[in-house]
Amino acid sequence: MVTSAEPECGGGWTNTCSATTDGSQVDVGAGTTTPGNSGSSNGQGGSGGGGSGSTPPAAEEECDSELCRPLYSVVTLPDVTAEDLRSFIPALPTVTGEPLGLGVVGMPTNLVAGSSVQLQSGPLLGYDVVVRFTPTGFRFDHGDGTSRMTTTGGSSWARLGVPDYTATPTSHVYRAPGSYRAGVRVVYTAAVNFGTGTWRPVTGAVTSAAAFYDVRVVEVRTGLVQRTCAEDPSGPGC
């Protein structure tokens, strides 16, 4: 005789039990529903948390900018002007003349100034920096009320390969005898390195203190000595 029986199910769970037979064997099935969970398990088990139908978290939007990275900060370096470089003082230039210490009225006196690129380190606007001074102009004051601005410090007659008393870009002709104090100031362009390897230009120019050179200007008159200039063109005053 074929019979079917309803298995007993108990416990604190909500159970669904069933039994079927085809005359030769009996199949018994059961299902459980976890309290508070509308889903059911068929005996294969599973986690009581989220199921396979849970919505995956949204992918974070990729950002290539440093502004989106919490471990990075963007630092804007300050703009520097010549006024900010008060504590950075370029070295005095050198200045001399030809003939040394002397000049001749009405003839060129060659003034020669010297300066080079300078690097100085120190604090600036809260940063440790290196300042670079590059000479770009020379202001010669001749001591007689005249002056000249040049882009070169000049050079000696010998280095230029010209005869003495030849006019040069830095020479000056005194019109009266006397003692004069010639001076020179160097104009620099500046740049600042904040440790990044990049030189940032400084707005404005920096001018050095003046260096001085004393020159005594005399009159020279020719005179016949032994032979005339026609007889000895290389003689004194010829």
C-alpha positions as CSV (number, residue, x, y, z in Angstrom):
1,M,0.0,0.0,0.0
2,V,1.3,3.5,-0.9
3,T,1.3,5.9,1.9
4,S,2.5,9.5,2.3
5,A,3.3,11.0,5.6
6,E,3.8,14.6,6.7
7,P,7.1,14.7,8.6
8,E,7.1,16.3,11.9
9,C,9.0,19.6,11.8
10,G,9.7,21.6,14.9
11,G,12.0,24.2,16.4
12,G,11.8,27.9,16.5
13,W,12.0,28.2,12.8
14,T,9.1,28.3,10.3
15,N,9.3,24.9,8.5
16,T,7.7,23.6,5.3
17,C,7.7,19.8,5.1
18,S,6.5,17.5,2.3
19,A,6.7,13.9,1.2
20,T,6.0,12.2,-2.1
21,T,6.1,8.6,-3.3
22,D,5.9,6.7,-6.6
23,G,5.3,3.4,-5.0
24,S,8.8,2.3,-4.8
25,Q,10.5,5.0,-2.8
26,V,9.5,8.0,-0.6
27,D,11.1,11.5,-1.2
28,V,11.0,13.8,1.7
29,G,11.7,17.5,1.4
30,A,11.9,20.3,3.8
31,G,12.5,24.0,3.7
32,T,13.3,26.6,6.4
33,T,12.7,30.3,6.7
34,T,15.0,32.2,8.9
35,P,13.0,34.5,11.2
36,G,13.2,38.1,9.9
37,N,14.3,36.9,6.4
38,S,11.8,36.4,3.6
39,G,14.2,34.2,1.7
40,S,14.3,30.4,2.3
41,S,17.0,27.8,2.3
42,N,16.7,24.4,0.7
43,G,19.3,22.7,2.9
44,Q,22.4,24.0,1.0
45,G,23.1,26.7,3.6
46,G,24.1,30.3,3.0
47,S,25.0,33.4,4.8
48,G,22.3,35.3,6.5
49,G,23.6,38.6,5.3
50,G,23.3,40.0,1.8
51,G,22.5,37.5,-1.0
52,S,23.6,37.3,-4.5
53,G,21.1,40.0,-5.4
54,S,22.8,42.7,-3.3
55,T,23.7,45.9,-5.2
56,P,27.5,46.2,-5.5
57,P,29.1,49.5,-4.3
58,A,29.5,52.2,-6.9
59,A,33.0,52.5,-8.3
60,E,34.9,55.6,-7.2
61,E,35.4,58.1,-10.0
62,E,39.0,58.2,-11.0
63,C,40.8,61.5,-10.6
64,D,44.2,62.4,-12.1
65,S,44.5,65.8,-10.4
66,E,46.5,66.4,-7.3
67,L,43.5,68.4,-6.0
68,C,41.6,65.1,-5.6
69,R,44.3,63.3,-3.7
70,P,44.0,63.7,0.1
71,L,47.7,63.0,0.7
72,Y,48.8,65.8,-1.6
73,S,48.7,69.6,-1.2
74,V,49.3,72.3,-3.9
75,V,51.8,75.0,-2.9
76,T,51.8,78.3,-4.8
77,L,55.3,79.9,-4.6
78,P,55.2,83.7,-4.0
79,D,56.1,86.2,-6.6
80,V,59.3,88.0,-5.6
81,T,60.2,91.7,-6.3
82,A,63.4,93.5,-6.0
83,E,62.1,95.1,-2.8
84,D,62.0,91.7,-1.2
85,L,65.8,91.2,-1.7
86,R,66.9,93.8,0.8
87,S,68.9,91.2,2.8
88,F,70.7,90.0,-0.3
89,I,73.4,92.5,-1.2
90,P,75.6,92.0,-4.3
91,A,79.4,92.4,-3.9
92,L,80.9,95.7,-4.9
93,P,82.2,95.9,-8.5
94,T,85.8,96.7,-9.2
95,V,86.8,99.8,-11.2
96,T,90.1,101.1,-12.6
97,G,91.3,103.2,-15.5
98,E,94.0,103.8,-18.1
99,P,96.5,105.3,-17.9
100,L,96.5,104.2,-14.3
101,G,95.5,107.1,-12.0
102,L,95.9,109.6,-14.8
103,G,94.1,111.2,-17.6
104,V,94.9,113.8,-20.3
105,V,92.7,116.7,-21.1
106,G,90.9,116.2,-24.4
107,M,92.0,112.6,-24.8
108,P,90.0,109.4,-23.8
109,T,90.5,108.1,-20.3
110,N,89.6,104.4,-20.4
111,L,87.5,103.3,-17.4
112,V,87.1,99.6,-16.8
113,A,84.6,98.0,-14.3
114,G,84.4,94.3,-13.3
115,S,81.5,92.2,-12.1
116,S,80.2,88.7,-12.5
117,V,77.2,86.4,-11.8
118,Q,76.7,86.0,-8.1
119,L,74.8,83.3,-6.0
120,Q,73.6,84.0,-2.5
121,S,71.7,81.7,-0.1
122,G,69.4,82.7,2.7
123,P,65.8,82.9,4.0
124,L,63.2,84.7,1.9
125,L,59.5,85.0,2.6
126,G,59.6,81.9,4.8
127,Y,61.6,79.8,2.3
128,D,65.3,78.8,2.1
129,V,66.3,80.1,-1.3
130,V,69.2,80.8,-3.6
131,V,69.3,84.2,-5.3
132,R,71.2,84.7,-8.6
133,F,72.4,88.1,-9.6
134,T,73.4,88.7,-13.2
135,P,75.1,92.0,-14.3
136,T,73.2,93.6,-17.2
137,G,74.2,97.2,-17.0
138,F,77.0,99.5,-15.8
139,R,76.4,103.2,-14.8
140,F,79.7,105.2,-14.9
141,D,79.8,108.5,-13.1
142,H,82.8,110.4,-14.3
143,G,83.0,112.8,-11.4
144,D,82.7,115.9,-13.6
145,G,78.9,115.9,-13.7
146,T,78.5,113.5,-16.6
147,S,77.6,109.9,-16.6
148,R,77.1,107.0,-19.1
149,M,75.1,103.8,-19.0
150,T,76.6,100.8,-20.8
151,T,75.9,97.1,-21.1
152,T,79.6,96.2,-20.6
153,G,82.1,96.9,-17.9
154,G,84.8,97.6,-20.6
155,S,88.2,96.2,-21.2
156,S,91.8,97.4,-21.4
157,W,93.3,98.8,-24.5
158,A,95.7,95.9,-24.7
159,R,92.9,93.3,-24.5
160,L,91.0,95.2,-27.1
161,G,94.1,95.3,-29.3
162,V,93.9,99.0,-29.9
163,P,96.5,101.8,-29.3
164,D,96.5,103.8,-26.0
165,Y,94.1,106.7,-25.9
166,T,91.7,105.0,-28.3
167,A,88.0,105.7,-27.5
168,T,86.1,102.7,-26.1
169,P,82.5,102.0,-25.0
170,T,83.5,103.0,-21.4
171,S,86.0,105.7,-22.0
172,H,85.5,109.4,-21.1
173,V,87.1,112.6,-22.3
174,Y,87.8,115.2,-19.5
175,R,87.7,118.8,-20.7
176,A,89.6,120.4,-17.8
177,P,92.5,119.4,-15.6
178,G,91.9,118.5,-12.0
179,S,91.2,115.6,-9.7
180,Y,88.1,113.5,-10.3
181,R,86.5,110.6,-8.5
182,A,84.9,108.3,-11.0
183,G,82.5,105.7,-9.8
184,V,80.5,102.8,-11.2
185,R,77.3,101.1,-10.1
186,V,76.2,97.7,-11.5
187,V,72.6,96.9,-12.4
188,Y,71.6,93.3,-11.9
189,T,68.7,91.2,-13.0
190,A,67.8,88.6,-10.3
191,A,66.2,85.2,-10.1
192,V,65.2,83.0,-7.2
193,N,65.4,79.2,-6.8
194,F,63.1,77.8,-4.1
195,G,64.8,74.5,-4.2
196,T,62.8,73.2,-7.1
197,G,65.6,73.5,-9.6
198,T,63.7,76.2,-11.5
199,W,64.8,79.9,-11.5
200,R,61.9,82.3,-11.0
201,P,62.6,85.8,-12.3
202,V,62.4,88.7,-9.9
203,T,60.4,91.7,-10.8
204,G,62.5,94.9,-11.0
205,A,66.3,95.4,-10.9
206,V,68.9,95.5,-8.2
207,T,71.7,98.1,-8.2
208,S,74.9,97.6,-6.4
209,A,76.6,100.2,-4.2
210,A,79.1,102.4,-5.9
211,A,82.8,101.6,-6.3
212,F,85.2,104.6,-6.9
213,Y,88.3,105.3,-8.8
214,D,90.4,108.5,-8.4
215,V,91.9,110.0,-11.6
216,R,94.1,113.1,-11.9
217,V,93.6,114.8,-15.3
218,V,96.5,116.9,-16.6
219,E,97.2,119.0,-19.7
220,V,99.9,117.8,-22.1
221,R,101.8,120.2,-24.4
222,T,104.1,119.1,-27.1
223,G,107.7,120.4,-27.3
224,L,110.5,119.8,-29.6
225,V,113.2,117.6,-28.1
226,Q,116.4,116.9,-30.1
227,R,114.6,116.4,-33.4
228,T,111.4,117.4,-35.0
229,C,108.5,115.1,-35.5
230,A,109.2,115.0,-39.1
231,E,112.7,113.7,-38.3
232,D,111.5,111.3,-35.6
233,P,107.8,110.6,-35.8
234,S,107.9,108.3,-32.8
235,G,109.5,111.0,-30.6
236,P,107.7,112.5,-27.5
237,G,104.7,114.5,-28.4
238,C,104.6,113.3,-32.0
